[in-house]
Amino acid sequence: MSGVSLSKVIKKYGEAQVIHGVDLEIDHGEFCVFVGPSGCGKSTLLRMVAGLEETSDGTIRIGSRDVTRMDPAERGVAMVFQTYALYPHMSVEQNMGFGLKMNGHPAAEIREKVARASDILKLGEYLKRKPAALSGGQRQRVAIGRAIVRGPEVFLFDEPLSNLDAELRVEMRVEIARLHKEIGATMIYVTHDQVEAMTMADKIVVLRLGRIEQVGAPLDLYRDPDNKFVAGFIGSPAMNFFAATAGDGQVVVPGLKAEVATGVALPAAGTAVTAGLRPEHIEIDLEGDTHSVELTEALGGVSYAYLTCDSGERMIVEERGDVRSKAGDRVGLRFEPKRLYLFDQDEARLR
């Protein structure tokens, strides 16, 4: 079994600590995505699993082995980077098999493993081409193929789609998800793009400032965030937040011109809290006149209306259907009270 276990993992650069006692269990065969804003420690954590960064304290295990102090080559991992790092003078076939050749594997074995990887990645017709004759997506598939032929216990991906255009990113997301289902290996994937995380992961690890904020399945994090940070980070467009005040069994949200009865445990009446609503959980009432539409983005099947409340707060509302708002309109809003998320002054979720 090739799961990955991190126990009280710490990373320091001199006096600066960037990873703070991370505990994490990744099961065998899981597709786990590390996600978070720039500087949250996601790539550092991945490189620690790979052995490219020394672990200052704590334990990293792959399967039953303690790999904390092992060299990268001994860990049974293969890493795919943001840059393809292909040898320009070698063919696709030679690039994919180069690592095995350097380790003294027989030529027949190399050909067999390269052929299998090329079948999985649909690279058969490109094996004799040089990297310069390939598209960006094809080059990234070659880099992934080079990892596959090594037969690692764990695949590590460090923002592998960042250099691709939007259409190719979507295509490669599908390719990597299909690859995971086909070979069933444990995969850890780093991205700052929460859409990638939501569409590919079995498990998402949300990081901020070197600490884990929440771990869970994509829809669990979307539907049941533990705090304001996770609520705002998971979901696109991001959740709208409003200043609110706790009352007696209800919460007053001036920006929404609403007093909402709630079943959550509220702090003392008069205490400031934060209310959150996702754009897709708000409905625009074109007959109303309580909010100003500043801008609309029409994307075909869906539009996003950017509104300004009378209180000055701004929000995004998702619109579908044939009749939609337009810039300059005054509109009302409707939402179901159960869709309102509440957070205390420490940004923890009120439940």
Residue pairs with C-beta under 8 A, 6 or more apart in sequence:
1 28
1 63
1 64
2 28
2 62
2 63
2 76
2 153
2 154
2 185
2 186
3 25
3 26
3 27
3 28
3 30
3 62
3 63
3 186
4 24
4 25
4 26
4 32
4 49
4 60
4 61
4 62
4 154
4 186
4 188
5 24
5 25
5 26
5 59
5 60
5 61
6 22
6 23
6 24
6 25
6 45
6 49
6 58
6 59
6 60
6 61
7 23
7 58
7 59
7 60
7 61
8 21
8 22
8 23
8 57
8 58
8 59
9 19
9 21
9 22
9 23
9 24
9 45
9 48
9 55
9 57
9 58
9 59
9 60
10 17
10 19
10 20
10 21
10 22
10 55
10 56
10 57
10 58
11 17
11 18
11 19
11 41
11 44
11 45
11 48
11 53
11 55
11 56
11 210
12 18
12 56
17 56
17 210
18 41
18 44
18 210
19 41
19 44
19 45
19 48
19 56
19 210
20 209
20 210
20 211
21 58
21 211
22 45
22 58
22 210
22 211
22 212
23 212
24 205
24 212
24 215
26 32
26 186
26 188
26 203
27 186
28 63
28 186
29 184
29 185
29 186
30 186
30 187
30 202
30 203
31 177
31 180
31 187
31 189
31 200
31 201
31 202
31 203
32 186
32 187
32 188
32 189
32 201
32 202
32 203
32 204
32 205
33 188
33 189
33 190
33 191
33 196
33 197
33 200
33 201
33 203
33 204
33 205
34 42
34 45
34 46
34 188
34 189
34 190
34 191
34 205
34 207
35 42
35 190
35 191
35 192
35 193
35 194
35 196
35 197
35 204
35 205
35 206
35 207
35 233
36 42
36 192
36 206
36 207
36 208
36 213
36 233
37 192
37 208
37 233
38 192
39 209
40 207
40 208
40 209
40 210
41 207
41 209
41 210
41 211
42 190
42 191
42 192
42 207
43 158
43 159
43 190
44 53
44 210
45 207
46 156
46 158
46 188
46 190
47 53
47 158
48 54
48 55
48 60
49 60
49 62
49 75
49 77
49 154
49 156
49 188
50 72
50 75
50 77
50 79
50 156
51 67
51 70
51 71
51 72
51 74
51 75
51 77
52 72
52 79
55 68
55 69
58 68
59 66
59 68
60 66
60 67
60 68
61 67
61 68
62 75
62 76
62 77
62 153
62 154
63 76
63 153
67 74
67 75
75 154
76 152
76 153
76 154
77 152
77 153
77 154
77 155
77 156
78 146
78 147
78 148
78 150
78 152
78 154
78 155
78 156
79 147
79 155
79 156
79 157
79 158
80 140
80 143
80 144
80 147
80 155
80 156
80 157
80 158
80 160
81 143
81 158
81 160
82 158
82 159
82 160
82 162
82 163
83 163
84 131
84 139
84 140
84 142
84 143
85 143
86 95
86 131
86 139
86 142
86 143
87 94
87 95
87 98
87 131
88 130
88 131
88 132
89 130
90 98
90 130
90 131
91 127
91 128
91 129
91 130
92 118
92 123
92 126
92 127
92 128
92 129
92 130
92 131
92 134
92 142
92 145
93 114
93 118
93 127
93 128
95 131
95 142
95 146
96 114
96 117
96 118
96 142
96 145
96 146
96 149
97 110
97 111
97 113
97 114
97 149
98 146
99 146
99 149
99 150
100 109
100 110
100 113
100 149
100 150
101 110
110 149
113 148
113 149
113 151
114 127
114 145
114 149
115 124
116 148
116 149
117 123
117 145
117 148
117 149
118 124
118 126
118 127
118 145
120 145
120 148
120 179
120 182
120 183
121 141
121 142
121 144
121 145
121 148
121 175
121 179
122 141
123 138
123 141
123 142
123 145
126 133
126 134
126 138
126 142
131 139
131 142
134 142
135 168
136 163
136 164
136 165
136 168
137 164
137 168
137 171
137 172
137 175
140 160
140 161
140 164
140 172
141 172
141 175
143 160
144 160
144 176
144 179
147 155
148 179
148 183
152 185
153 185
153 186
154 185
154 186
154 187
154 188
155 185
155 186
155 187
155 188
156 187
156 188
157 176
157 187
157 188
157 189
157 190
158 190
159 190
159 191
159 192
160 172
160 176
160 189
161 168
161 169
161 172
161 173
161 191
161 193
161 196
164 172
169 196
173 196
173 199
173 200
176 187
176 189
176 200
177 199
177 200
180 187
180 200
189 196
189 200
189 201
191 197
194 233
194 234
194 235
194 236
195 236
197 204
197 218
197 234
198 204
198 218
198 222
198 234
199 218
201 217
201 218
202 217
203 215
203 216
203 217
204 215
204 216
204 217
204 218
204 221
204 234
205 212
205 215
206 212
206 213
206 214
206 215
206 221
206 229
206 230
206 233
206 234
207 213
208 229
213 226
213 227
213 229
213 230
214 221
214 225
214 226
214 227
214 230
216 224
218 234
221 230
221 234
222 234
222 235
225 231
225 234
225 341
225 349
226 348
226 349
227 343
227 347
227 348
227 349
228 241
228 274
228 276
228 343
228 347
228 348
228 349
229 347
231 239
231 276
231 341
231 343
231 349
232 238
232 239
232 241
232 276
235 278
237 279
237 304
237 316
237 318
238 316
239 276
239 277
239 278
239 279
239 341
240 276
240 277
240 278
240 279
240 282
240 315
240 316
241 274
241 275
241 276
242 253
242 254
242 255
242 256
242 274
242 275
242 276
242 277
242 309
242 313
242 315
243 253
243 254
243 255
243 272
243 274
243 275
243 311
243 313
244 251
244 252
244 253
244 254
244 272
244 273
244 274
244 275
244 342
245 251
245 252
245 270
245 271
245 272
245 273
246 266
246 267
246 268
246 269
246 270
246 271
246 272
246 273
247 259
247 266
247 269
247 270
248 269
249 261
249 262
249 266
250 259
250 260
250 261
250 262
251 259
251 260
251 262
251 266
251 273
251 275
251 340
251 342
252 258
252 259
253 259
253 260
253 275
253 340
254 309
254 311
255 309
255 310
255 311
255 313
255 315
256 275
256 277
256 309
256 333
256 335
257 290
257 310
260 275
260 337
260 340
261 337
262 337
262 340
262 342
264 342
264 350
264 351
265 350
265 351
266 273
266 342
266 350
267 273
267 344
267 350
271 345
272 345
273 342
273 343
273 344
273 345
273 350
274 342
274 343
274 344
274 347
275 340
275 341
275 342
275 343
276 340
276 341
276 342
276 343
277 315
277 335
277 339
277 340
277 341
278 339
279 304
279 315
279 316
279 317
279 318
280 318
281 335
281 336
281 339
282 315
282 317
282 318
282 333
282 334
282 335
283 317
283 333
283 334
283 335
284 305
284 317
284 319
284 324
284 325
284 331
284 332
284 333
284 334
285 331
285 332
285 333
285 334
286 323
286 325
286 329
286 331
287 332
288 330
288 331
288 332
288 333
289 330
289 331
289 332
290 310
290 330
290 331
290 332
290 333
291 307
291 308
291 309
291 310
291 315
291 330
291 331
291 332
291 333
292 307
292 308
292 328
292 329
292 330
293 305
293 306
293 307
293 325
293 326
293 327
293 328
293 329
293 330
293 331
294 306
294 307
294 308
294 314
294 327
295 305
295 306
295 327
296 303
296 304
296 305
296 306
296 319
296 324
296 325
296 326
296 327
297 303
297 304
297 306
298 324
301 320
302 318
302 319
302 320
303 318
303 319
303 320
303 324
303 325
304 316
304 317
304 318
304 319
305 316
305 317
305 319
305 324
305 325
305 331
306 314
306 315
306 316
307 314
307 315
307 316
307 317
307 331
307 333
308 314
309 315
317 333
319 325
325 331
341 349
342 349
342 350
343 349
343 350
344 350
